[in-house]
């Protein structure tokens, strides 16, 4: 006859084994359902991206016509707006042999040179976006033109944006960055943003950071910089209306370029997930680069 103690121990072992088995089965069932849920969510997400990508890529003809429509419409609107009041600020009372700096031959030459130099930098940025391709060794190097051009333009603006501002002019650092002279303050803000965004883009192009969020600063800078141009004036300048026209056109194109870049990035991610497009760049990215090039040429034509 079997010992009752042994029979009781066997019963406990069976109960423990049964409990462990039930626990393992429960865990497996939970993992199975979690796995199915993840697959379902992934499928829903990828289908949504595919739908968005197909929609965005399906309106490519509209995207390709944007640069020309924007250029024409902003030119007409700016011409129809008439002279604007640009007396919101003026530089310090720095004078030349011919009188006040704004509008003087020296002031015009200084301003036009800065705008033309900025134009070449913007053209290099546009070429970088138009030609840069990671699939080609030579063209792949072109993508570094963007951060290098932003560094050059930002460094130049930081030092030589205004003749009377820090560090080359009589104004101190505090007077330059915290003065009521909005034109000078804008120049320095542009300089800082160019250097910061250029640094982010340089790291991205070395593929040191891959998060999608790090692609946002570049188009965001284009949108913000373009919006700031609508508030940018050159004081009591004899060519105030012409200058306002240039700024209106460039500001509108910059805002449109930033929006196209954001849309293009989203379309590119969706098309990459579902292989709905195999092009190296889609229509929105082409419009982005085209608008940047147009802004560069607009700066080269700048004249006061």
C-alpha positions as CSV (number, residue, x, y, z in Angstrom):
1,X,0.0,0.0,0.0
2,X,1.2,3.5,-0.9
3,X,2.2,5.8,1.8
4,X,-0.4,8.6,2.3
5,X,2.4,11.2,2.6
6,X,3.8,10.2,-0.7
7,X,0.4,10.2,-2.3
8,X,-0.2,13.8,-0.9
9,X,3.2,15.0,-2.3
10,X,2.4,13.6,-5.7
11,X,-0.9,15.5,-5.7
12,X,0.8,18.7,-4.8
13,X,3.4,18.2,-7.6
14,X,0.6,17.5,-10.1
15,X,-1.2,20.7,-9.0
16,X,2.0,22.8,-9.3
17,X,2.7,21.3,-12.7
18,X,-0.9,22.0,-13.8
19,X,-0.7,25.6,-12.5
20,X,2.6,26.2,-14.4
21,X,1.1,24.7,-17.5
22,X,-2.0,26.9,-17.3
23,X,0.2,30.0,-16.7
24,X,2.4,29.2,-19.7
25,X,-0.7,28.6,-21.9
26,X,-2.1,31.9,-20.7
27,X,1.1,33.7,-21.5
28,X,1.3,32.2,-24.9
29,X,-2.3,33.1,-25.6
30,X,-1.6,36.7,-24.5
31,X,1.5,36.9,-26.7
32,X,-0.5,35.5,-29.6
33,X,-3.2,38.2,-29.3
34,X,-0.6,41.0,-28.8
35,X,1.2,39.8,-31.9
36,X,-2.0,39.8,-33.9
37,X,-2.9,43.3,-32.6
38,X,0.5,44.6,-33.6
39,X,0.2,43.2,-37.1
40,X,-3.3,44.7,-37.4
41,X,-2.1,48.2,-36.3
42,X,0.9,47.9,-38.6
43,X,-1.3,47.0,-41.5
44,X,-3.7,49.9,-40.7
45,X,-0.8,52.4,-40.4
46,X,0.9,51.2,-43.6
47,X,-2.4,51.3,-45.5
48,X,-2.9,54.9,-44.3
49,X,0.6,55.9,-45.4
50,X,0.0,54.2,-48.8
51,X,-3.3,56.1,-49.3
52,X,-1.7,59.4,-48.4
53,X,1.3,58.7,-50.7
54,X,-0.9,57.7,-53.6
55,X,-2.9,60.9,-53.2
56,X,0.1,63.2,-53.0
57,X,1.9,61.5,-55.9
58,X,-1.3,61.6,-57.9
59,X,-1.3,65.5,-58.0
60,X,2.2,65.8,-59.3
61,X,1.1,68.1,-62.2
62,X,-0.2,70.6,-59.8
63,X,3.0,70.4,-57.7
64,X,5.1,70.9,-60.8
65,X,3.2,74.1,-61.8
66,X,3.5,75.7,-58.3
67,X,6.8,77.6,-58.8
68,X,5.5,79.4,-61.8
69,X,2.1,80.2,-60.4
70,X,3.5,81.5,-57.2
71,X,6.1,83.6,-58.9
72,X,3.5,85.2,-61.2
73,X,0.8,85.7,-58.6
74,X,3.1,87.3,-56.0
75,X,4.6,89.6,-58.5
76,X,1.1,90.8,-59.6
77,X,-0.1,91.2,-56.0
78,X,3.0,93.1,-54.9
79,X,2.8,95.4,-57.9
80,X,-0.9,96.1,-57.2
81,X,-0.3,96.8,-53.5
82,X,1.4,100.1,-54.2
83,X,4.0,101.8,-52.0
84,X,4.1,100.6,-48.5
85,X,5.0,102.4,-45.3
86,X,8.5,101.3,-44.4
87,X,9.1,103.8,-41.6
88,X,8.8,101.2,-38.9
89,X,12.5,101.4,-38.2
90,X,15.7,102.9,-39.4
91,X,19.4,102.4,-38.7
92,X,21.3,104.7,-36.3
93,X,22.0,108.1,-37.6
94,X,25.1,106.9,-39.5
95,X,25.8,109.3,-42.4
96,X,28.0,109.3,-45.4
97,X,29.4,112.0,-47.6
98,X,26.1,112.0,-49.5
99,X,23.9,112.0,-46.4
100,X,22.0,109.3,-44.6
101,X,23.2,105.7,-45.1
102,X,19.8,104.3,-46.3
103,X,19.5,105.1,-50.0
104,X,23.0,106.5,-50.3
105,X,25.3,105.0,-53.1
106,X,27.4,103.4,-50.4
107,X,24.4,102.0,-48.6
108,X,22.9,100.6,-51.8
109,X,26.2,99.0,-52.9
110,X,26.6,97.4,-49.4
111,X,23.0,96.0,-49.4
112,X,23.1,94.8,-53.0
113,X,26.4,93.0,-52.5
114,X,25.0,91.2,-49.4
115,X,21.9,90.2,-51.2
116,X,23.8,88.9,-54.3
117,X,26.2,86.9,-52.1
118,X,23.2,85.4,-50.3
119,X,21.7,84.6,-53.7
120,X,24.8,82.5,-54.6
121,X,24.5,80.6,-51.3
122,X,20.8,79.9,-51.9
123,X,21.5,78.7,-55.4
124,X,24.0,76.2,-54.0
125,X,21.4,75.1,-51.5
126,X,18.9,74.5,-54.3
127,X,21.5,72.7,-56.4
128,X,22.3,70.5,-53.4
129,X,18.7,69.5,-53.1
130,X,18.2,69.1,-56.8
131,X,21.3,67.0,-57.5
132,X,22.1,65.3,-54.2
133,X,21.7,61.5,-54.5
134,X,23.0,58.9,-52.1
135,X,23.0,56.4,-55.0
136,X,25.8,58.2,-56.8
137,X,29.2,58.9,-55.3
138,X,29.7,62.2,-57.1
139,X,26.1,63.4,-56.8
140,X,26.1,62.1,-53.2
141,X,28.7,64.6,-52.3
142,X,26.5,67.4,-53.7
143,X,24.2,67.0,-50.7
144,X,26.8,68.5,-48.5
145,X,26.6,71.8,-50.4
146,X,23.5,72.6,-48.4
147,X,25.0,72.6,-44.9
148,X,28.2,74.2,-46.1
149,X,26.3,77.0,-47.9
150,X,24.2,77.6,-44.8
151,X,27.4,77.8,-42.6
152,X,28.9,80.3,-45.0
153,X,25.8,82.5,-45.3
154,X,25.2,82.4,-41.6
155,X,28.8,83.3,-40.7
156,X,28.8,86.1,-43.1
157,X,25.5,87.6,-41.8
158,X,26.6,87.2,-38.3
159,X,29.7,89.4,-39.0
160,X,28.9,91.7,-41.8
161,X,25.1,91.9,-42.2
162,X,25.0,95.6,-41.2
163,X,27.7,98.3,-41.4
164,X,26.8,99.8,-38.0
165,X,26.2,96.6,-36.0
166,X,28.4,94.4,-33.9
167,X,31.1,93.2,-34.5
168,X,32.2,95.6,-37.3
169,X,30.1,98.7,-36.4
170,X,29.9,101.1,-33.4
171,X,27.0,99.3,-31.8
172,X,27.7,96.9,-28.9
173,X,26.5,93.3,-28.9
174,X,23.5,94.2,-26.7
175,X,22.5,97.1,-28.9
176,X,22.7,94.9,-32.0
177,X,20.7,92.0,-30.7
178,X,18.2,93.8,-28.5
179,X,17.7,97.1,-30.2
180,X,14.4,98.3,-31.7
181,X,16.0,98.2,-35.2
182,X,14.1,95.2,-36.5
183,X,16.1,94.9,-39.7
184,X,19.4,94.3,-37.9
185,X,17.8,92.0,-35.4
186,X,16.3,89.9,-38.3
187,X,19.6,89.7,-40.0
188,X,21.2,88.2,-36.8
189,X,18.3,85.9,-36.3
190,X,18.7,84.6,-39.8
191,X,22.4,84.1,-39.2
192,X,21.9,82.0,-36.0
193,X,19.1,79.9,-37.6
194,X,21.3,79.2,-40.7
195,X,24.1,78.0,-38.5
196,X,21.9,75.9,-36.2
197,X,19.9,74.3,-39.1
198,X,23.0,73.8,-41.1
199,X,24.6,71.9,-38.2
200,X,21.5,69.6,-38.0
201,X,21.6,69.0,-41.8
202,X,25.3,68.2,-41.7
203,X,24.8,65.6,-39.1
204,X,21.8,64.2,-40.9
205,X,23.7,63.9,-44.2
206,X,26.5,62.0,-42.4
207,X,23.6,59.7,-41.3
208,X,24.4,60.2,-37.6
209,X,20.7,60.8,-36.8
210,X,17.8,59.1,-38.5
211,X,14.7,60.2,-36.7
212,X,12.1,61.7,-38.9
213,X,11.7,64.7,-36.5
214,X,15.2,65.9,-37.3
215,X,14.1,66.6,-40.9
216,X,11.6,69.2,-39.8
217,X,13.9,72.1,-38.9
218,X,14.9,72.7,-42.6
219,X,11.4,73.3,-44.0
220,X,10.4,75.0,-40.7
221,X,13.3,77.4,-41.2
222,X,12.1,78.1,-44.8
223,X,8.6,78.8,-43.6
224,X,9.6,81.0,-40.7
225,X,12.3,82.8,-42.7
226,X,9.8,83.5,-45.5
227,X,7.2,84.8,-43.0
228,X,9.8,87.1,-41.5
229,X,10.4,88.7,-44.9
230,X,6.9,90.1,-44.9
231,X,8.0,92.2,-41.9
232,X,11.4,93.1,-43.3
233,X,11.9,96.7,-44.5
234,X,14.9,99.0,-45.1
235,X,13.7,102.1,-43.3
236,X,13.1,105.4,-45.1
237,X,14.5,104.1,-48.4
238,X,13.8,105.9,-51.7
239,X,13.3,102.4,-53.3
240,X,11.1,101.1,-50.5
241,X,8.4,99.8,-52.9
242,X,10.9,97.9,-55.0
243,X,12.4,96.4,-51.9
244,X,9.0,95.4,-50.6
245,X,8.2,93.8,-53.9
246,X,11.4,91.6,-53.8
247,X,10.6,90.6,-50.2
248,X,7.0,89.7,-50.9
249,X,8.0,87.5,-53.8
250,X,10.8,85.8,-51.9
251,X,8.8,85.4,-48.7
252,X,5.9,83.7,-50.5
253,X,8.2,81.4,-52.4
254,X,10.1,80.5,-49.2
255,X,6.8,79.6,-47.3
256,X,5.6,77.6,-50.3
257,X,8.9,75.8,-50.5
258,X,8.8,74.8,-46.8
259,X,5.3,73.5,-47.1
260,X,6.2,71.5,-50.2
261,X,9.3,70.0,-48.4
262,X,7.1,68.9,-45.5
263,X,4.5,67.3,-47.8
264,X,7.3,65.7,-49.9
265,X,8.9,64.1,-46.9
266,X,5.6,62.6,-45.8
267,X,4.9,61.3,-49.4
268,X,8.4,59.9,-49.6
269,X,8.0,57.9,-46.4
270,X,4.6,56.6,-47.5
271,X,5.9,55.6,-50.9
272,X,9.0,53.9,-49.4
273,X,6.9,51.7,-47.2
274,X,4.7,50.4,-50.0
275,X,6.9,50.9,-53.0
276,X,4.3,53.0,-54.7
277,X,7.1,55.1,-56.2
278,X,10.7,54.3,-56.9
279,X,11.9,57.7,-57.9
280,X,14.8,59.2,-56.0
281,X,12.8,62.3,-55.4
282,X,9.1,62.9,-55.9
283,X,7.3,65.9,-57.5
284,X,7.0,67.8,-54.2
285,X,10.8,67.6,-53.5
286,X,11.4,68.8,-57.0
287,X,9.1,71.8,-56.4
288,X,11.0,72.5,-53.1
289,X,14.4,72.6,-54.9
290,X,13.0,74.6,-57.8
291,X,11.5,77.3,-55.4
292,X,14.8,77.5,-53.6
293,X,16.6,78.0,-56.9
294,X,14.1,80.7,-57.9
295,X,14.7,82.5,-54.6
296,X,18.5,82.4,-55.3
297,X,18.0,83.9,-58.7
298,X,15.6,86.5,-57.2
299,X,18.4,87.5,-54.8
300,X,20.9,87.8,-57.7
301,X,18.5,90.2,-59.4
302,X,18.0,92.3,-56.3
303,X,18.6,96.0,-56.9
304,X,17.7,99.1,-54.9
